[in-house]
Amino acid sequence: MARPQAANYDERRKEIVDRAARLFADRGFAGASIADLAKACGTSKALLYHYYQSKDDILYDAMRLHLDKLSEVAEQIEIMKAPAEARLRRLISDFMTLYVDAAAHQKVLLNELKNLPAARRRKIVLQQRKLVAVVERLFVQIQPRFRRQRKLLRPATMLFFGTINFTHTWFRPDGPVSPDQLAAMATDLLFEGIAGLGKPHSAEKSAA
């Protein structure tokens, strides 16, 4: 007879995914066994299988749930009644907050995609491409020249993501710069270049 679902089933699954993400981020997917996962979650392997059928399922959810949050932000940005530049600034700020709050999930997303089965890998890549498309549309609104020079649009967008996606590799929330200040610095760098970082602009206002 199958084990009945607990009242906190969904909450427990999320807890498993969060702990697994930290373990995968530290050891890599291949370096973490089901026994390691059970230990990290404070449970048995048998009980872990009650919530997830395989380690692959946990890895997939670690990526998917993180991307779902990013996608929700992107969807809200697209319907905002504000100029494109203001919407892009908001997107950067919200993305950076998610990257800091879910650093392990972000690291797993960037490093472990190859370990997903092909069908699920395609689903994750599709979610990522939708996020890229949102930023591309904002870039075109901010800089109409991209309409004539489409070949430059994707490289510019990927440079943008390259600037913010790897924050988790070095940023420390308890360091001298807050997440809000960091987001402001990333935005100023995008819009004003290196010279813009030397002005008493939004990063310094955030610190005031």
Secondary structure, 3 states (H helix, E strand, C coil): CCCCCCCCHHHHHHHHHHHHHHHHHHHCCCCCCHHHHHHHHCCCHHHHHHHCCCHHHHHHHHHHHHHHHHHHHHHHHHCCCCCHHHHHHHHHHHHHHHHHHCHHHHHHHHHCHHHCCHHHHHHHHHHHHHHHHHHHHHHHHHCCHHHHCHHHHHHHHHHHHHHHHCHHHCCCCCCCCCHHHHHHHHHHHHHHHHHHHCCCCHHHHHHC
